[in-house]
């Protein structure tokens, strides 16, 4: 390709270690603090002028973050101190392609050495091509970000309706505050489904795997072959709600919409909740995401480490819980169900956009294709 050249990463950018900023020295402000896992806090003062590119130096290897404003990179990161005339957004995509793990220089503690990274051999396009490549890939990222925001807004609206109707007891059509419902237990609202399967016994079959990593990666199941799934799972259908019993102070509540092409399974770190007669899974989903439920549910956790706590199933079923009027639940569900279904569709779109972007990324950076249409 005309204008492309072979060089070393150190010829293209200069990476520098970030800066320490103890919690006690942080002041409220708009400046993002970037750690190895992205924006983790904010501060009043910026250390580096944006736009910038940051990658993890310890812990999360290979995660690359583009920052469009002034920022503070922590000392667990490396940031691009000098772009040497190259396009910052393009550099962020270039760094995503590098095998940082192969440059691990810290033994038992994952880490990378910037001097080693500077020696990596790369192919660099001219600045005009850098900007064109970055414009294609960033269009996908912008669509992903917009859909993420829309999905969150729809789910948050459902939460707001839940609080108004079933926490503050203000249901449209009733004068003033409604009468509080009798107290019962969570087991009056749902049962726990335990139908199991060993996917490894079906090595060539593809499953929709609703796992903790899949939830954390965007709320869409991973498509995995049975031969790669080495432990028993729960069977799943579209009438249930998934509630993580792992580290309950980090709420992971999932309203699954399995497809028809594959069997759906769930990690045993989830509780598979089946609504009781008259109770809907949309109501259960919003209830399990409410702050009141999270506080009570977290109180059932056992374990010495806050990062490895779990809730016992029996504790959930006897947890005190009000039992709302079934007609109110029906009306509530008619209101929020379309929002939650649209949120799921947006998350599916996010997953597809991410796959297309990740397919384009190496091909554009190698010069094998010059536009998204060539692999559409």
N, C-alpha and C positions, 0 to 999 in steps of 0.2 A: 504494500500500500504506500502511496506517495506521502512522504513526510513522516512516516512512522520510523522510529529508531529503537535500537536495542541499547539499554543502559542499566544502571543500578538504581535502586530506590533512593539511595543517598544523593544521586544526581538530580532527583526530581523534587524531593522534600527533605527537610531536616526535622527529625522527631526529637522531642525534649520531654523530660520527666515533668509531671505536674507538681503541684505545690501543696504542702500540708495546710490544713485549716481545721483545727480542733473545734468541736461543737461550742466550747466556751467562748471562742473568738468570733463566732458568726453573729451577724446583725441582720435583722429583717430587711429584705430588699428584693428587687426584681431579677437579680443576676443568677442564672442557673449554675449550680455546683454539679460538675460532671464527675461521676465515679466510674468504675469499670462496668457498672450495670446501667449507666445512663444518668439522667437527671434525678438526683436523690434529695436535693435541698436547694435553697436559695440564699443569697447573701447580698449585702448592700454594695459591695465593691467588686469590680471585675479585675481579674489578673491578666487576662488575655483578650485582645481585641478580635471580634468576630468579622467575617465568618470563620469557623474553625472546624477541625476534624480531630476527634479524640478516640483512642482505643484503650482497652484494658491492659494494664501492665501486669497485674496479678489477678487471680481469681477467674474472671471471664475473659478467656483468650479469644481474640478474633472478632469480638463485638466492636463495631465501628459506629460512631455517632457523629452526625453532621450538625453543627450548631450555627444558626443564622444570625446570632447576636453575640455581644461581648459575654464572657463566661469565666468561670474559675475551674480549671482542671485539677482534681485532687492528685495527690502523690501516688495513688494506685494506678494512674493512667500515664499514657504517653500522648502528647498532642503535637500537631504540626506547627512548629515554630516559624518555618519559612516554606512557602509553597513554590518559591523560585520561579514565579511567573506562570505557574500552572493553575488550572481551574480548581478551586477548592471542592466544589461539588463532585467533579470528576474524580478527584483524589480520594474522596470518601468511598466511592464505588471501587476504585482500584485497590484500596487497602482491604476491602471486604473479600477480595479474591486471593489474598496472600495466605499461605499456610503458616500462620503464627505459631500453631502448636508445635511445628517442627523446630521452632527456634526457642523452645522451652529451656531456660537457663537457670532455673532455681530448684532443681531437684524435686524434693517432695512437695514443695510449695510452687504451684504453677506460676510461671513468670516468663517474660520475654526481655531480651536485651536489645536495646535500640541500635547498638553498633552492629549486631548481627543482622537486624532488619535492613539496615542501610546497604548491606551487601547483596540483597536479593536482586536477581536479574529480572527485568521487566521489559515489555514492549510499550513504548509511549507514542501516542498519536500527537499530531500537531494541535495547537490550542483551539483552532476552529473545530476540529473533530472532537476534542475533549468536551467542548461546550454542547455540541450536537448530541453526543452520547449521554451526557449528563441530563440534557433536556428530555430525552426519551425516558430514561430510568426514573427521573424525578417526577415525571407525570404519573407514573404508576404509584410512586410513594405518596403523592398528593391525593390520588383517588383512594388509596388505602387509608390514609389519615382521615379524610372526610367521611368515609364509610364507618370507620371506628367511632368517630364522634357521633354520627347519626345513630348507630346501634346503641351506644351508651345513653344517649338522650332518650330514646324510646324506652329502654329499661328503667331509666330514672323516673320517667313519667309514670310508669306502672308502680314504682315504689311510692311516689307521691300520692297517687290515688289510694294505694293500700293504707298509707298512714292516715289519710283524711277519713277513709271509711271505717277502718278497723282498729286504729289506735286512738284517734280523736273522736271516733263514733259520730261523724258528721256525714250522713248518707243522703244524697239528693232525694227529694220527695218526702223527707221527714222534717217535721218542725223542730228546730233546735237540735239538741243532742239526743241521739237515740238511747234507748235503754241498754245498758251494758249486758252482755250475754253471760250466762253462767260459766264459771270456771270449770274446766275439765282437764284433760291431759292430751299431750300431742298424739298419743295413740288413738284418740278419738277422731283425728284428722287424717291419719295415714297409717298404713302398714309398711313393713320392710320386706321387699321381695328379694329372695335369695337363690333363685334358679341359676345354677352354675353351668359352666362349660370349660373344657380344656381346649383352647384353639390349636394347640400343638398337635392334637390328634387329627387336625384337618390342614396339613402343611401347605397345600396348594390353594386353599380358599382364602379370599380376601375378606377382611372384617373391617367394619367401622369401629375403631377403638376409641372409646371415650375415656381418656386417661388424664391424670393430673398434668403431665407435660403438655398434652393437647389443649387442655383448658387454659393453661398459662400462656400458651403460644397464640391464643386468639379466639378460643372458644369454639373450635371446630374439631371433629374427631380426625385422628390419623387413619389413613387407609393402610393396613398392614396385613401381610400374609401370616397364616397360622404358624408356619415354621419359625417365625421370628418372635412369637409371643410365648414366653417360657413359663407362664404361671396361669392358674385358673382365673377365670373372669366371671362376672355376672352377665346373664342374658338380659337384653334390653329391648323395650319397644317404645312407641311414641305416647304412652299413657303415663309415664313416670317422670319423676324429678330426681336429679342426682345431687346429693349433699355430701361434701367431703368431710370425713371424720378426722382427717389429718390436719394438725395445726389450725384449730377452728377459729382462731383470731384472725386468720387470713380467709375471709369467706370465699368459698368456691361452691356456688350453686349453679346448676346447669339444667336448662330446659331442653332436652334432646329432641331433635327432629330427624330421626333416622331415615335414610333413603330406602328405596325398595329393592335396590340391586344387590345389597350385601346384608349379612346378619350383623346386628349391632351388639357390641359387648362393652362392659364397663369395668374399670379397675376396681378391685376389692377395697381400695382406699375410699371409694364412694359408698354411701348408703343409697340404695335404690328405693325411693319412696313411691308407694302406690296410694293414690288418694282414696279415702273412704267414700262410700256412697254419698252423693250430694256435694262432695268436696271436689274442686277442680285442681288440676296441676298448675294452672296459672296462679291461683290463689296460694297454693303451697309454695311456688317459686318466689312470689313476692314476700310471703311471710318469712321464709328462710333467709331472705336477704335483708330483712328489717334489722335495725340496730338492736331492738329489744330482744329479738330471737338470738342474734349473734352473741349478745352479752350472756344470756342464760345458757346457751349451748356451749360457749367457751368455758363456763364454770364447771362443766361435766368432764373436762379434759383431764387425763392422767398422764404422768410422765415427768421425769425430772428436768428434761431439757425443753425450753420453749419452742425449739425448732423441730422436735420429734414427739409432740403430744398427740394423743388420739382420744376420741370420745367412745365410750362403750355404748353399744346399740341399746341396751336395756335402759340406760339413763335417759336417752332421747324419748322413748315411748312413754315414760312416766313423767316427763317434764311438764309442769303446769302450763296450760294453754286454754285460752277462751275458745268457745265453739260458736262461731258467728251464725246468724240466721242464714239458712240455705238459700233463700230467695235473694238475699243481698249478695251472696257469693256468686249466684248465677248472673245477676246484673253486672257485678264487677267484672266477671270473666268476659261477658259480651263486650265490655268496654276495652279491656287491656289485651285480650287474646290476639287481635290483629296487629297490635304494636309489637308484641313479643315474637310473633311469626315473622314480621318484617325485619326485626332485629336479627333473627337467625339467618334470614336470607341475605342480609347485608354482610354478616360474618362469613357466609359461604362465598360471597363475591370477593371479600377481602382475601380469603384463602386462594381463590383462583387468580386474582391479580398478583399476589405474592409469588405464585408458582410461575406465572408468565414472566414476571420481572426477573426471577432467579434463573430462568432459562435464557433470557436475553442477555443477562449480565456478562457471562463469560464469552459469549459469542460477539457481543459488541466490543468488549475490551480486547479481544484477539483480532478484530477486524474481519472475522468470517462473515458477518452480516452487517449491513449498514442501516437497517431500520427494522421496526417491529413487524412490518408487513411481510418481510421475507421469511419469517417463521410462523406466521399466523395460520 
